[in-house]
Amino acid sequence: MILSRFLGDRWLERFGPHRVVRFLGVGVGGGGLWGVLTLCGIWLSSDFPLPGIILVNTGFFFAGIAIGSIFLHLFLVLPNSRALPLRLALQELA
């Protein structure tokens, strides 16, 4: 989580909060890389337990990087969201 906070601040300065939330939420944390690695690890673990465990833990590592970076950036993105009023967006986040 510490690594994700330091990297997340750098990504925020470089790319902006909208791109960071979109990339980490969909690509890494929201089922992309995390889901693929976890499913492959579970499928592989019946025959080869050690590589399966390594894949699942790698998936959780990427999920931790995504969640640690994305959580605070959501507070920057939500006030500018046109989809929901601010009070409803904060309720959804909580």
mmCIF file as gemmi writes it, N, C-alpha and C atoms, coordinates in Angstrom:
data_model
loop_
_atom_site.group_PDB
_atom_site.id
_atom_site.type_symbol
_atom_site.label_atom_id
_atom_site.label_alt_id
_atom_site.label_comp_id
_atom_site.label_asym_id
_atom_site.label_entity_id
_atom_site.label_seq_id
_atom_site.pdbx_PDB_ins_code
_atom_site.Cartn_x
_atom_site.Cartn_y
_atom_site.Cartn_z
_atom_site.occupancy
_atom_site.B_iso_or_equiv
_atom_site.pdbx_formal_charge
_atom_site.auth_seq_id
_atom_site.auth_asym_id
_atom_site.pdbx_PDB_model_num
ATOM 1 N N . MET Axp A 1 ? 0.814 -1.192 0 1 0 ? 1 A 1
ATOM 2 C CA . MET Axp A 1 ? 0 0 0 1 0 ? 1 A 1
ATOM 3 C C . MET Axp A 1 ? 0.862 1.263 0 1 0 ? 1 A 1
ATOM 4 N N . ILE Axp A 2 ? 1.979 1.244 0.693 1 0 ? 2 A 1
ATOM 5 C CA . ILE Axp A 2 ? 2.871 2.42 0.689 1 0 ? 2 A 1
ATOM 6 C C . ILE Axp A 2 ? 3.387 2.667 -0.726 1 0 ? 2 A 1
ATOM 7 N N . LEU Axp A 3 ? 3.773 1.604 -1.403 1 0 ? 3 A 1
ATOM 8 C CA . LEU Axp A 3 ? 4.236 1.736 -2.781 1 0 ? 3 A 1
ATOM 9 C C . LEU Axp A 3 ? 3.144 2.334 -3.664 1 0 ? 3 A 1
ATOM 10 N N . SER Axp A 4 ? 1.918 1.91 -3.465 1 0 ? 4 A 1
ATOM 11 C CA . SER Axp A 4 ? 0.833 2.44 -4.287 1 0 ? 4 A 1
ATOM 12 C C . SER Axp A 4 ? 0.564 3.908 -3.996 1 0 ? 4 A 1
ATOM 13 N N . ARG Axp A 5 ? 0.728 4.322 -2.768 1 0 ? 5 A 1
ATOM 14 C CA . ARG Axp A 5 ? 0.51 5.737 -2.448 1 0 ? 5 A 1
ATOM 15 C C . ARG Axp A 5 ? 1.578 6.608 -3.102 1 0 ? 5 A 1
ATOM 16 N N . PHE Axp A 6 ? 2.841 6.193 -3.032 1 0 ? 6 A 1
ATOM 17 C CA . PHE Axp A 6 ? 3.903 6.991 -3.659 1 0 ? 6 A 1
ATOM 18 C C . PHE Axp A 6 ? 3.757 7.013 -5.177 1 0 ? 6 A 1
ATOM 19 N N . LEU Axp A 7 ? 3.486 5.858 -5.771 1 0 ? 7 A 1
ATOM 20 C CA . LEU Axp A 7 ? 3.294 5.811 -7.219 1 0 ? 7 A 1
ATOM 21 C C . LEU Axp A 7 ? 2.026 6.542 -7.631 1 0 ? 7 A 1
ATOM 22 N N . GLY Axp A 8 ? 0.987 6.418 -6.824 1 0 ? 8 A 1
ATOM 23 C CA . GLY Axp A 8 ? -0.277 7.082 -7.145 1 0 ? 8 A 1
ATOM 24 C C . GLY Axp A 8 ? -0.155 8.594 -7.167 1 0 ? 8 A 1
ATOM 25 N N . ASP Axp A 9 ? 0.622 9.16 -6.255 1 0 ? 9 A 1
ATOM 26 C CA . ASP Axp A 9 ? 0.823 10.609 -6.265 1 0 ? 9 A 1
ATOM 27 C C . ASP Axp A 9 ? 1.574 11.053 -7.509 1 0 ? 9 A 1
ATOM 28 N N . ARG Axp A 10 ? 2.545 10.277 -7.906 1 0 ? 10 A 1
ATOM 29 C CA . ARG Axp A 10 ? 3.29 10.606 -9.126 1 0 ? 10 A 1
ATOM 30 C C . ARG Axp A 10 ? 2.406 10.475 -10.361 1 0 ? 10 A 1
ATOM 31 N N . TRP Axp A 11 ? 1.58 9.412 -10.393 1 0 ? 11 A 1
ATOM 32 C CA . TRP Axp A 11 ? 0.663 9.231 -11.527 1 0 ? 11 A 1
ATOM 33 C C . TRP Axp A 11 ? -0.378 10.335 -11.572 1 0 ? 11 A 1
ATOM 34 N N . LEU Axp A 12 ? -0.817 10.791 -10.4 1 0 ? 12 A 1
ATOM 35 C CA . LEU Axp A 12 ? -1.793 11.874 -10.345 1 0 ? 12 A 1
ATOM 36 C C . LEU Axp A 12 ? -1.222 13.152 -10.958 1 0 ? 12 A 1
ATOM 37 N N . GLU Axp A 13 ? 0.012 13.47 -10.643 1 0 ? 13 A 1
ATOM 38 C CA . GLU Axp A 13 ? 0.633 14.662 -11.212 1 0 ? 13 A 1
ATOM 39 C C . GLU Axp A 13 ? 0.84 14.522 -12.71 1 0 ? 13 A 1
ATOM 40 N N . ARG Axp A 14 ? 1.188 13.336 -13.15 1 0 ? 14 A 1
ATOM 41 C CA . ARG Axp A 14 ? 1.515 13.139 -14.564 1 0 ? 14 A 1
ATOM 42 C C . ARG Axp A 14 ? 0.276 13.002 -15.447 1 0 ? 14 A 1
ATOM 43 N N . PHE Axp A 15 ? -0.715 12.216 -15.013 1 0 ? 15 A 1
ATOM 44 C CA . PHE Axp A 15 ? -1.84 11.878 -15.882 1 0 ? 15 A 1
ATOM 45 C C . PHE Axp A 15 ? -3.165 12.532 -15.488 1 0 ? 15 A 1
ATOM 46 N N . GLY Axp A 16 ? -3.295 12.976 -14.253 1 0 ? 16 A 1
ATOM 47 C CA . GLY Axp A 16 ? -4.551 13.543 -13.791 1 0 ? 16 A 1
ATOM 48 C C . GLY Axp A 16 ? -5.436 12.487 -13.154 1 0 ? 16 A 1
ATOM 49 N N . PRO Axp A 17 ? -6.373 12.918 -12.302 1 0 ? 17 A 1
ATOM 50 C CA . PRO Axp A 17 ? -7.182 11.937 -11.558 1 0 ? 17 A 1
ATOM 51 C C . PRO Axp A 17 ? -8.135 11.122 -12.426 1 0 ? 17 A 1
ATOM 52 N N . HIS Axp A 18 ? -8.682 11.694 -13.492 1 0 ? 18 A 1
ATOM 53 C CA . HIS Axp A 18 ? -9.634 10.949 -14.319 1 0 ? 18 A 1
ATOM 54 C C . HIS Axp A 18 ? -8.976 9.759 -15.01 1 0 ? 18 A 1
ATOM 55 N N . ARG Axp A 19 ? -7.807 9.982 -15.578 1 0 ? 19 A 1
ATOM 56 C CA . ARG Axp A 19 ? -7.12 8.87 -16.248 1 0 ? 19 A 1
ATOM 57 C C . ARG Axp A 19 ? -6.664 7.807 -15.265 1 0 ? 19 A 1
ATOM 58 N N . VAL Axp A 20 ? -6.183 8.231 -14.096 1 0 ? 20 A 1
ATOM 59 C CA . VAL Axp A 20 ? -5.707 7.267 -13.101 1 0 ? 20 A 1
ATOM 60 C C . VAL Axp A 20 ? -6.858 6.392 -12.612 1 0 ? 20 A 1
ATOM 61 N N . VAL Axp A 21 ? -7.994 7.014 -12.307 1 0 ? 21 A 1
ATOM 62 C CA . VAL Axp A 21 ? -9.151 6.246 -11.834 1 0 ? 21 A 1
ATOM 63 C C . VAL Axp A 21 ? -9.643 5.306 -12.925 1 0 ? 21 A 1
ATOM 64 N N . ARG Axp A 22 ? -9.703 5.782 -14.147 1 0 ? 22 A 1
ATOM 65 C CA . ARG Axp A 22 ? -10.194 4.953 -15.244 1 0 ? 22 A 1
ATOM 66 C C . ARG Axp A 22 ? -9.263 3.772 -15.495 1 0 ? 22 A 1
ATOM 67 N N . PHE Axp A 23 ? -7.961 4.013 -15.549 1 0 ? 23 A 1
ATOM 68 C CA . PHE Axp A 23 ? -7.014 2.935 -15.849 1 0 ? 23 A 1
ATOM 69 C C . PHE Axp A 23 ? -6.931 1.924 -14.714 1 0 ? 23 A 1
ATOM 70 N N . LEU Axp A 24 ? -6.764 2.409 -13.488 1 0 ? 24 A 1
ATOM 71 C CA . LEU Axp A 24 ? -6.61 1.483 -12.366 1 0 ? 24 A 1
ATOM 72 C C . LEU Axp A 24 ? -7.921 0.806 -12.006 1 0 ? 24 A 1
ATOM 73 N N . GLY Axp A 25 ? -9.034 1.495 -12.184 1 0 ? 25 A 1
ATOM 74 C CA . GLY Axp A 25 ? -10.321 0.907 -11.834 1 0 ? 25 A 1
ATOM 75 C C . GLY Axp A 25 ? -10.764 -0.175 -12.786 1 0 ? 25 A 1
ATOM 76 N N . VAL Axp A 26 ? -10.537 0.027 -14.061 1 0 ? 26 A 1
ATOM 77 C CA . VAL Axp A 26 ? -10.986 -0.949 -15.057 1 0 ? 26 A 1
ATOM 78 C C . VAL Axp A 26 ? -9.876 -1.927 -15.408 1 0 ? 26 A 1
ATOM 79 N N . GLY Axp A 27 ? -8.687 -1.418 -15.659 1 0 ? 27 A 1
ATOM 80 C CA . GLY Axp A 27 ? -7.611 -2.272 -16.16 1 0 ? 27 A 1
ATOM 81 C C . GLY Axp A 27 ? -6.982 -3.159 -15.112 1 0 ? 27 A 1
ATOM 82 N N . VAL Axp A 28 ? -6.683 -2.604 -13.96 1 0 ? 28 A 1
ATOM 83 C CA . VAL Axp A 28 ? -5.929 -3.368 -12.972 1 0 ? 28 A 1
ATOM 84 C C . VAL Axp A 28 ? -6.817 -3.842 -11.827 1 0 ? 28 A 1
ATOM 85 N N . GLY Axp A 29 ? -7.489 -2.934 -11.17 1 0 ? 29 A 1
ATOM 86 C CA . GLY Axp A 29 ? -8.222 -3.29 -9.963 1 0 ? 29 A 1
ATOM 87 C C . GLY Axp A 29 ? -9.617 -3.802 -10.202 1 0 ? 29 A 1
ATOM 88 N N . GLY Axp A 30 ? -10.271 -3.334 -11.244 1 0 ? 30 A 1
ATOM 89 C CA . GLY Axp A 30 ? -11.677 -3.657 -11.443 1 0 ? 30 A 1
ATOM 90 C C . GLY Axp A 30 ? -11.923 -4.937 -12.179 1 0 ? 30 A 1
ATOM 91 N N . GLY Axp A 31 ? -11.032 -5.86 -12.145 1 0 ? 31 A 1
ATOM 92 C CA . GLY Axp A 31 ? -11.291 -7.145 -12.743 1 0 ? 31 A 1
ATOM 93 C C . GLY Axp A 31 ? -10.368 -7.486 -13.889 1 0 ? 31 A 1
ATOM 94 N N . GLY Axp A 32 ? -9.613 -6.539 -14.376 1 0 ? 32 A 1
ATOM 95 C CA . GLY Axp A 32 ? -8.734 -6.789 -15.51 1 0 ? 32 A 1
ATOM 96 C C . GLY Axp A 32 ? -7.604 -7.739 -15.146 1 0 ? 32 A 1
ATOM 97 N N . LEU Axp A 33 ? -6.486 -7.189 -14.781 1 0 ? 33 A 1
ATOM 98 C CA . LEU Axp A 33 ? -5.293 -7.981 -14.477 1 0 ? 33 A 1
ATOM 99 C C . LEU Axp A 33 ? -5.487 -8.82 -13.219 1 0 ? 33 A 1
ATOM 100 N N . TRP Axp A 34 ? -6.144 -8.237 -12.22 1 0 ? 34 A 1
ATOM 101 C CA . TRP Axp A 34 ? -6.378 -8.975 -10.978 1 0 ? 34 A 1
ATOM 102 C C . TRP Axp A 34 ? -7.227 -10.211 -11.231 1 0 ? 34 A 1
ATOM 103 N N . GLY Axp A 35 ? -8.313 -10.076 -11.978 1 0 ? 35 A 1
ATOM 104 C CA . GLY Axp A 35 ? -9.192 -11.204 -12.239 1 0 ? 35 A 1
ATOM 105 C C . GLY Axp A 35 ? -8.531 -12.293 -13.066 1 0 ? 35 A 1
ATOM 106 N N . VAL Axp A 36 ? -7.791 -11.888 -14.078 1 0 ? 36 A 1
ATOM 107 C CA . VAL Axp A 36 ? -7.126 -12.872 -14.941 1 0 ? 36 A 1
ATOM 108 C C . VAL Axp A 36 ? -6.089 -13.669 -14.152 1 0 ? 36 A 1
ATOM 109 N N . LEU Axp A 37 ? -5.254 -12.971 -13.378 1 0 ? 37 A 1
ATOM 110 C CA . LEU Axp A 37 ? -4.222 -13.677 -12.609 1 0 ? 37 A 1
ATOM 111 C C . LEU Axp A 37 ? -4.827 -14.575 -11.542 1 0 ? 37 A 1
ATOM 112 N N . THR Axp A 38 ? -5.875 -14.13 -10.9 1 0 ? 38 A 1
ATOM 113 C CA . THR Axp A 38 ? -6.508 -14.943 -9.87 1 0 ? 38 A 1
ATOM 114 C C . THR Axp A 38 ? -7.168 -16.187 -10.468 1 0 ? 38 A 1
ATOM 115 N N . LEU Axp A 39 ? -7.896 -16.024 -11.565 1 0 ? 39 A 1
ATOM 116 C CA . LEU Axp A 39 ? -8.529 -17.192 -12.194 1 0 ? 39 A 1
ATOM 117 C C . LEU Axp A 39 ? -7.505 -18.181 -12.733 1 0 ? 39 A 1
ATOM 118 N N . CYS Axp A 40 ? -6.447 -17.671 -13.352 1 0 ? 40 A 1
ATOM 119 C CA . CYS Axp A 40 ? -5.395 -18.571 -13.849 1 0 ? 40 A 1
ATOM 120 C C . CYS Axp A 40 ? -4.698 -19.29 -12.699 1 0 ? 40 A 1
ATOM 121 N N . GLY Axp A 41 ? -4.476 -18.583 -11.604 1 0 ? 41 A 1
ATOM 122 C CA . GLY Axp A 41 ? -3.84 -19.207 -10.452 1 0 ? 41 A 1
ATOM 123 C C . GLY Axp A 41 ? -4.693 -20.279 -9.823 1 0 ? 41 A 1
ATOM 124 N N . ILE Axp A 42 ? -6.003 -20.036 -9.733 1 0 ? 42 A 1
ATOM 125 C CA . ILE Axp A 42 ? -6.902 -21.046 -9.168 1 0 ? 42 A 1
ATOM 126 C C . ILE Axp A 42 ? -6.986 -22.256 -10.086 1 0 ? 42 A 1
ATOM 127 N N . TRP Axp A 43 ? -7.053 -22.014 -11.388 1 0 ? 43 A 1
ATOM 128 C CA . TRP Axp A 43 ? -7.112 -23.119 -12.352 1 0 ? 43 A 1
ATOM 129 C C . TRP Axp A 43 ? -5.83 -23.941 -12.316 1 0 ? 43 A 1
ATOM 130 N N . LEU Axp A 44 ? -4.7 -23.277 -12.165 1 0 ? 44 A 1
ATOM 131 C CA . LEU Axp A 44 ? -3.401 -23.947 -12.189 1 0 ? 44 A 1
ATOM 132 C C . LEU Axp A 44 ? -3.082 -24.641 -10.868 1 0 ? 44 A 1
ATOM 133 N N . SER Axp A 45 ? -3.719 -24.218 -9.78 1 0 ? 45 A 1
ATOM 134 C CA . SER Axp A 45 ? -3.326 -24.708 -8.454 1 0 ? 45 A 1
ATOM 135 C C . SER Axp A 45 ? -3.657 -26.174 -8.217 1 0 ? 45 A 1
ATOM 136 N N . SER Axp A 46 ? -4.57 -26.742 -8.974 1 0 ? 46 A 1
ATOM 137 C CA . SER Axp A 46 ? -4.895 -28.16 -8.745 1 0 ? 46 A 1
ATOM 138 C C . SER Axp A 46 ? -3.751 -29.072 -9.175 1 0 ? 46 A 1
ATOM 139 N N . ASP Axp A 47 ? -3.044 -28.713 -10.239 1 0 ? 47 A 1
ATOM 140 C CA . ASP Axp A 47 ? -1.933 -29.54 -10.708 1 0 ? 47 A 1
ATOM 141 C C . ASP Axp A 47 ? -0.576 -29.045 -10.222 1 0 ? 47 A 1
ATOM 142 N N . PHE Axp A 48 ? -0.416 -27.721 -10.168 1 0 ? 48 A 1
ATOM 143 C CA . PHE Axp A 48 ? 0.857 -27.115 -9.768 1 0 ? 48 A 1
ATOM 144 C C . PHE Axp A 48 ? 0.581 -26.071 -8.683 1 0 ? 48 A 1
ATOM 145 N N . PRO Axp A 49 ? 0.642 -26.451 -7.419 1 0 ? 49 A 1
ATOM 146 C CA . PRO Axp A 49 ? 0.219 -25.536 -6.365 1 0 ? 49 A 1
ATOM 147 C C . PRO Axp A 49 ? 1.103 -24.295 -6.214 1 0 ? 49 A 1
ATOM 148 N N . LEU Axp A 50 ? 2.416 -24.445 -6.331 1 0 ? 50 A 1
ATOM 149 C CA . LEU Axp A 50 ? 3.288 -23.285 -6.109 1 0 ? 50 A 1
ATOM 150 C C . LEU Axp A 50 ? 3.103 -22.201 -7.164 1 0 ? 50 A 1
ATOM 151 N N . PRO Axp A 51 ? 3.105 -22.502 -8.475 1 0 ? 51 A 1
ATOM 152 C CA . PRO Axp A 51 ? 2.827 -21.439 -9.448 1 0 ? 51 A 1
ATOM 153 C C . PRO Axp A 51 ? 1.426 -20.85 -9.3 1 0 ? 51 A 1
ATOM 154 N N . GLY Axp A 52 ? 0.459 -21.668 -8.88 1 0 ? 52 A 1
ATOM 155 C CA . GLY Axp A 52 ? -0.888 -21.157 -8.656 1 0 ? 52 A 1
ATOM 156 C C . GLY Axp A 52 ? -0.925 -20.132 -7.54 1 0 ? 52 A 1
ATOM 157 N N . ILE Axp A 53 ? -0.229 -20.421 -6.454 1 0 ? 53 A 1
ATOM 158 C CA . ILE Axp A 53 ? -0.167 -19.484 -5.332 1 0 ? 53 A 1
ATOM 159 C C . ILE Axp A 53 ? 0.555 -18.208 -5.738 1 0 ? 53 A 1
ATOM 160 N N . ILE Axp A 54 ? 1.607 -18.338 -6.526 1 0 ? 54 A 1
ATOM 161 C CA . ILE Axp A 54 ? 2.348 -17.156 -6.98 1 0 ? 54 A 1
ATOM 162 C C . ILE Axp A 54 ? 1.463 -16.278 -7.861 1 0 ? 54 A 1
ATOM 163 N N . LEU Axp A 55 ? 0.691 -16.876 -8.76 1 0 ? 55 A 1
ATOM 164 C CA . LEU Axp A 55 ? -0.198 -16.095 -9.617 1 0 ? 55 A 1
ATOM 165 C C . LEU Axp A 55 ? -1.301 -15.4 -8.825 1 0 ? 55 A 1
ATOM 166 N N . VAL Axp A 56 ? -1.89 -16.104 -7.873 1 0 ? 56 A 1
ATOM 167 C CA . VAL Axp A 56 ? -2.955 -15.496 -7.072 1 0 ? 56 A 1
ATOM 168 C C . VAL Axp A 56 ? -2.399 -14.337 -6.241 1 0 ? 56 A 1
ATOM 169 N N . ASN Axp A 57 ? -1.243 -14.533 -5.632 1 0 ? 57 A 1
ATOM 170 C CA . ASN Axp A 57 ? -0.647 -13.458 -4.834 1 0 ? 57 A 1
ATOM 171 C C . ASN Axp A 57 ? -0.224 -12.279 -5.704 1 0 ? 57 A 1
ATOM 172 N N . THR Axp A 58 ? 0.237 -12.535 -6.918 1 0 ? 58 A 1
ATOM 173 C CA . THR Axp A 58 ? 0.564 -11.447 -7.832 1 0 ? 58 A 1
ATOM 174 C C . THR Axp A 58 ? -0.689 -10.666 -8.203 1 0 ? 58 A 1
ATOM 175 N N . GLY Axp A 59 ? -1.791 -11.368 -8.395 1 0 ? 59 A 1
ATOM 176 C CA . GLY Axp A 59 ? -3.064 -10.701 -8.665 1 0 ? 59 A 1
ATOM 177 C C . GLY Axp A 59 ? -3.488 -9.805 -7.517 1 0 ? 59 A 1
ATOM 178 N N . PHE Axp A 60 ? -3.334 -10.289 -6.29 1 0 ? 60 A 1
ATOM 179 C CA . PHE Axp A 60 ? -3.677 -9.458 -5.136 1 0 ? 60 A 1
ATOM 180 C C . PHE Axp A 60 ? -2.705 -8.298 -4.961 1 0 ? 60 A 1
ATOM 181 N N . PHE Axp A 61 ? -1.452 -8.469 -5.367 1 0 ? 61 A 1
ATOM 182 C CA . PHE Axp A 61 ? -0.492 -7.371 -5.338 1 0 ? 61 A 1
ATOM 183 C C . PHE Axp A 61 ? -0.959 -6.239 -6.252 1 0 ? 61 A 1
ATOM 184 N N . PHE Axp A 62 ? -1.36 -6.575 -7.469 1 0 ? 62 A 1
ATOM 185 C CA . PHE Axp A 62 ? -1.841 -5.55 -8.402 1 0 ? 62 A 1
ATOM 186 C C . PHE Axp A 62 ? -3.162 -4.937 -7.93 1 0 ? 62 A 1
ATOM 187 N N . ALA Axp A 63 ? -4.007 -5.73 -7.299 1 0 ? 63 A 1
ATOM 188 C CA . ALA Axp A 63 ? -5.243 -5.174 -6.752 1 0 ? 63 A 1
ATOM 189 C C . ALA Axp A 63 ? -4.94 -4.194 -5.633 1 0 ? 63 A 1
ATOM 190 N N . GLY Axp A 64 ? -3.951 -4.496 -4.803 1 0 ? 64 A 1
ATOM 191 C CA . GLY Axp A 64 ? -3.56 -3.576 -3.734 1 0 ? 64 A 1
ATOM 192 C C . GLY Axp A 64 ? -3.006 -2.272 -4.272 1 0 ? 64 A 1
ATOM 193 N N . ILE Axp A 65 ? -2.214 -2.358 -5.333 1 0 ? 65 A 1
ATOM 194 C CA . ILE Axp A 65 ? -1.695 -1.133 -5.952 1 0 ? 65 A 1
ATOM 195 C C . ILE Axp A 65 ? -2.841 -0.304 -6.511 1 0 ? 65 A 1
ATOM 196 N N . ALA Axp A 66 ? -3.795 -0.953 -7.129 1 0 ? 66 A 1
ATOM 197 C CA . ALA Axp A 66 ? -4.912 -0.221 -7.719 1 0 ? 66 A 1
ATOM 198 C C . ALA Axp A 66 ? -5.797 0.411 -6.649 1 0 ? 66 A 1
ATOM 199 N N . ILE Axp A 67 ? -6.149 -0.342 -5.635 1 0 ? 67 A 1
ATOM 200 C CA . ILE Axp A 67 ? -7.06 0.175 -4.613 1 0 ? 67 A 1
ATOM 201 C C . ILE Axp A 67 ? -6.399 1.257 -3.781 1 0 ? 67 A 1
ATOM 202 N N . GLY Axp A 68 ? -5.126 1.069 -3.439 1 0 ? 68 A 1
ATOM 203 C CA . GLY Axp A 68 ? -4.428 2.083 -2.66 1 0 ? 68 A 1
ATOM 204 C C . GLY Axp A 68 ? -4.297 3.397 -3.398 1 0 ? 68 A 1
ATOM 205 N N . SER Axp A 69 ? -4.146 3.356 -4.697 1 0 ? 69 A 1
ATOM 206 C CA . SER Axp A 69 ? -4.011 4.581 -5.485 1 0 ? 69 A 1
ATOM 207 C C . SER Axp A 69 ? -5.351 5.194 -5.831 1 0 ? 69 A 1
ATOM 208 N N . ILE Axp A 70 ? -6.325 4.357 -6.089 1 0 ? 70 A 1
ATOM 209 C CA . ILE Axp A 70 ? -7.582 4.86 -6.63 1 0 ? 70 A 1
ATOM 210 C C . ILE Axp A 70 ? -8.482 5.484 -5.572 1 0 ? 70 A 1
ATOM 211 N N . PHE Axp A 71 ? -8.381 5.041 -4.325 1 0 ? 71 A 1
ATOM 212 C CA . PHE Axp A 71 ? -9.347 5.472 -3.32 1 0 ? 71 A 1
ATOM 213 C C . PHE Axp A 71 ? -9.319 6.982 -3.106 1 0 ? 71 A 1
ATOM 214 N N . LEU Axp A 72 ? -8.151 7.555 -2.91 1 0 ? 72 A 1
ATOM 215 C CA . LEU Axp A 72 ? -8.08 8.999 -2.682 1 0 ? 72 A 1
ATOM 216 C C . LEU Axp A 72 ? -8.343 9.793 -3.957 1 0 ? 72 A 1
ATOM 217 N N . HIS Axp A 73 ? -8.025 9.234 -5.11 1 0 ? 73 A 1
ATOM 218 C CA . HIS Axp A 73 ? -8.277 9.938 -6.364 1 0 ? 73 A 1
ATOM 219 C C . HIS Axp A 73 ? -9.778 10.021 -6.666 1 0 ? 73 A 1
ATOM 220 N N . LEU Axp A 74 ? -10.548 9.087 -6.13 1 0 ? 74 A 1
ATOM 221 C CA . LEU Axp A 74 ? -11.999 9.158 -6.325 1 0 ? 74 A 1
ATOM 222 C C . LEU Axp A 74 ? -12.585 10.423 -5.71 1 0 ? 74 A 1
ATOM 223 N N . PHE Axp A 75 ? -12.012 10.873 -4.6 1 0 ? 75 A 1
ATOM 224 C CA . PHE Axp A 75 ? -12.501 12.106 -3.984 1 0 ? 75 A 1
ATOM 225 C C . PHE Axp A 75 ? -12.201 13.324 -4.845 1 0 ? 75 A 1
ATOM 226 N N . LEU Axp A 76 ? -11.214 13.236 -5.719 1 0 ? 76 A 1
ATOM 227 C CA . LEU Axp A 76 ? -10.937 14.329 -6.642 1 0 ? 76 A 1
ATOM 228 C C . LEU Axp A 76 ? -11.824 14.267 -7.878 1 0 ? 76 A 1
ATOM 229 N N . VAL Axp A 77 ? -12.209 13.066 -8.277 1 0 ? 77 A 1
ATOM 230 C CA . VAL Axp A 77 ? -13.002 12.888 -9.491 1 0 ? 77 A 1
ATOM 231 C C . VAL Axp A 77 ? -14.495 13.09 -9.224 1 0 ? 77 A 1
ATOM 232 N N . LEU Axp A 78 ? -14.987 12.64 -8.081 1 0 ? 78 A 1
ATOM 233 C CA . LEU Axp A 78 ? -16.429 12.669 -7.812 1 0 ? 78 A 1
ATOM 234 C C . LEU Axp A 78 ? -17.061 14.052 -7.845 1 0 ? 78 A 1
ATOM 235 N N . PRO Axp A 79 ? -16.45 15.103 -7.298 1 0 ? 79 A 1
ATOM 236 C CA . PRO Axp A 79 ? -17.129 16.41 -7.367 1 0 ? 79 A 1
ATOM 237 C C . PRO Axp A 79 ? -17.351 16.909 -8.789 1 0 ? 79 A 1
ATOM 238 N N . ASN Axp A 80 ? -16.553 16.474 -9.739 1 0 ? 80 A 1
ATOM 239 C CA . ASN Axp A 80 ? -16.688 16.912 -11.122 1 0 ? 80 A 1
ATOM 240 C C . ASN Axp A 80 ? -17.513 15.949 -11.976 1 0 ? 80 A 1
ATOM 241 N N . SER Axp A 81 ? -18.074 14.923 -11.354 1 0 ? 81 A 1
ATOM 242 C CA . SER Axp A 81 ? -18.853 13.931 -12.089 1 0 ? 81 A 1
ATOM 243 C C . SER Axp A 81 ? -20.206 14.504 -12.478 1 0 ? 81 A 1
ATOM 244 N N . ARG Axp A 82 ? -20.569 14.288 -13.722 1 0 ? 82 A 1
ATOM 245 C CA . ARG Axp A 82 ? -21.882 14.75 -14.207 1 0 ? 82 A 1
ATOM 246 C C . ARG Axp A 82 ? -22.944 13.667 -14.076 1 0 ? 82 A 1
ATOM 247 N N . ALA Axp A 83 ? -22.523 12.448 -13.815 1 0 ? 83 A 1
ATOM 248 C CA . ALA Axp A 83 ? -23.462 11.332 -13.755 1 0 ? 83 A 1
ATOM 249 C C . ALA Axp A 83 ? -24.317 11.37 -12.488 1 0 ? 83 A 1
ATOM 250 N N . LEU Axp A 84 ? -23.722 11.767 -11.361 1 0 ? 84 A 1
ATOM 251 C CA . LEU Axp A 84 ? -24.439 11.786 -10.091 1 0 ? 84 A 1
ATOM 252 C C . LEU Axp A 84 ? -24.208 13.113 -9.385 1 0 ? 84 A 1
ATOM 253 N N . PRO Axp A 85 ? -25.196 13.582 -8.626 1 0 ? 85 A 1
ATOM 254 C CA . PRO Axp A 85 ? -24.931 14.724 -7.757 1 0 ? 85 A 1
ATOM 255 C C . PRO Axp A 85 ? -23.905 14.334 -6.693 1 0 ? 85 A 1
ATOM 256 N N . LEU Axp A 86 ? -23.215 15.317 -6.135 1 0 ? 86 A 1
ATOM 257 C CA . LEU Axp A 86 ? -22.114 15.052 -5.214 1 0 ? 86 A 1
ATOM 258 C C . LEU Axp A 86 ? -22.555 14.237 -3.999 1 0 ? 86 A 1
ATOM 259 N N . ARG Axp A 87 ? -23.687 14.552 -3.41 1 0 ? 87 A 1
ATOM 260 C CA . ARG Axp A 87 ? -24.092 13.82 -2.205 1 0 ? 87 A 1
ATOM 261 C C . ARG Axp A 87 ? -24.404 12.359 -2.521 1 0 ? 87 A 1
ATOM 262 N N . LEU Axp A 88 ? -24.966 12.068 -3.674 1 0 ? 88 A 1
ATOM 263 C CA . LEU Axp A 88 ? -25.22 10.671 -4.055 1 0 ? 88 A 1
ATOM 264 C C . LEU Axp A 88 ? -23.924 9.944 -4.401 1 0 ? 88 A 1
ATOM 265 N N . ALA Axp A 89 ? -23.003 10.649 -5.027 1 0 ? 89 A 1
ATOM 266 C CA . ALA Axp A 89 ? -21.72 10.023 -5.366 1 0 ? 89 A 1
ATOM 267 C C . ALA Axp A 89 ? -20.944 9.676 -4.107 1 0 ? 89 A 1
ATOM 268 N N . LEU Axp A 90 ? -20.961 10.557 -3.107 1 0 ? 90 A 1
ATOM 269 C CA . LEU Axp A 90 ? -20.278 10.262 -1.849 1 0 ? 90 A 1
ATOM 270 C C . LEU Axp A 90 ? -20.954 9.119 -1.095 1 0 ? 90 A 1
ATOM 271 N N . GLN Axp A 91 ? -22.272 9.013 -1.198 1 0 ? 91 A 1
ATOM 272 C CA . GLN Axp A 91 ? -22.969 7.882 -0.595 1 0 ? 91 A 1
ATOM 273 C C . GLN Axp A 91 ? -22.556 6.573 -1.253 1 0 ? 91 A 1
ATOM 274 N N . GLU Axp A 92 ? -22.423 6.58 -2.555 1 0 ? 92 A 1
ATOM 275 C CA . GLU Axp A 92 ? -22.011 5.375 -3.274 1 0 ? 92 A 1
ATOM 276 C C . GLU Axp A 92 ? -20.585 4.983 -2.912 1 0 ? 92 A 1
ATOM 277 N N . LEU Axp A 93 ? -19.739 5.969 -2.712 1 0 ? 93 A 1
ATOM 278 C CA . LEU Axp A 93 ? -18.354 5.686 -2.347 1 0 ? 93 A 1
ATOM 279 C C . LEU Axp A 93 ? -18.263 5.098 -0.948 1 0 ? 93 A 1
ATOM 280 N N . ALA Axp A 94 ? -19.095 5.588 -0.041 1 0 ? 94 A 1
ATOM 281 C CA . ALA Axp A 94 ? -19.064 5.099 1.338 1 0 ? 94 A 1
ATOM 282 C C . ALA Axp A 94 ? -19.655 3.706 1.378 1 0 ? 94 A 1
